[in-house]
Amino acid sequence: MKTTVTSLDFGTSKIVTLVAENSGAQRCDIVGAGIVTYDGFLEDGWNNPFEIDGCIREAITQAEQQSHHKIREVNIGVPGAFTKVYVTEARVSLTGADPHVTANDVRAIFKKAMENLGLESLPGEIINSTPAWFRVDDGKKTLEPVGLKGRELTALISFVIGNRFFLDDVTTRLNNMGIKPKHFFSTPAGEAMLYLPEEDRDRTAVLIDIGYLNTEVMAVEGDALIFHKCIDIGGGHIAADLAEQLDISFKNAEEKIKQPFVYAMSAKPETYEIPATGDQPARSFTRDEVAPVITARVDEIAEEIKKALEESGVKLGNWSNVYLTGGGIAINKGGRDYLSAKLGRPVRETPKRTVKMSSPIYTSTMGLMDLIIDTMEQQRQPAKGMLGKAGEFFRSLVGG
């Protein structure tokens, strides 16, 4: 039986609505997409709140037309700028004549973690709760503790809290359109779970998403987002610098210079041609003129990323892999290698997880849809014992 799933993703430069079909034959088939550019947001709210309703409607209408499906409810991704990650280590004693970990113990340790953090008194709403690991007594870390014998269960647990402004604002807007907001999901958590390989997450891995107006730094251990930092600099600032310093339009800076720019040196001279406009003649710029402008801003982004990781408290070893995505520099030839040199550690390309919309500019959108479908599948068939993915199993236990 096919189930239709709709998601609404708010990026810093575009709103994307996806309609997917989920069935036994195919887990996720994208049958419709609506993509609308807009002015985005910063941490304190929308850059242009008056355009949001129209952009949401247009994205939904496009998706409806492509999918031939009337959208009556949507699952909403909460962008990283409107979330906060809380992580704590919690402990509970195992009781009984033959003490071993049960599903009730897992629920109890999540409750204990919430009490440790005082989450019930915080503004906002828990939109994601997952374990990085469990450990019984002094045993090895695991994501499958149920059934293990011992005296004490310890866990490192992550909670993602959605900003109340965003949740209420989007809920009101959708309700006014006659569309039901079904559930809110953490977009960074979905993106990181889909694009960071499981074996890397077990050793702690980092995903860097350099978007249009911001850069997100995400660290993951096990199935948990254990650190998230939103930096208010992105690829759009590179284009803005070019436009200002070269005295050209933002559109030409973005399309004629930033997008085709190659970070690796070329054997032949590079020139960037700017077409004539009504009040300006055609112009041409050499690599020597544009490169210092571009790299100065990328160097600043790299420094902010290094600072975020240093202040995160997350221990990264030589075994911890770093991945890059987003439309800021990941789509530029040589961009990943340039960032790697600035960070002083290898930076990898994210693995190809999807056939449709496989560009780095859509990783948040596809990660959100994957998280939604994961959650739906475990709700339809709650995991029994150790069957299924560990993340799905524990989400079914705690209801998150």
TAGIJO-V717220 format. One record per run of one state. SS is the DSSP state (A for helix, B for strand, O for the rest). FROM is the first residue (numbers start at 0). LEN is the number of residues. If there is no record, write none. Layout:
SS&FROM&LEN, SS&FROM&LEN
This chain:
O&0&2, B&2&8, O&10&3, B&13&9, O&22&6, B&28&9, O&37&3, B&40&2, O&42&2, B&44&2, O&46&2, A&48&19, O&67&5, B&72&6, O&78&1, A&79&3, B&82&11, O&93&6, B&99&1, O&100&2, A&102&15, O&117&1, A&118&3, O&121&3, B&124&12, O&136&5, B&141&1, O&142&6, B&148&1, O&149&2, B&151&11, O&162&1, A&163&13, O&176&3, B&179&7, A&186&9, O&195&2, A&197&4, O&201&3, B&204&6, O&210&4, B&214&7, O&221&2, B&223&8, O&231&3, A&234&12, O&246&3, A&249&9, O&258&12, B&270&4, O&274&8, B&282&4, A&286&26, O&312&9, B&321&4, O&325&9, A&334&9, O&343&3, B&346&3, O&349&10, A&359&21, O&380&9, A&389&9, O&398&2
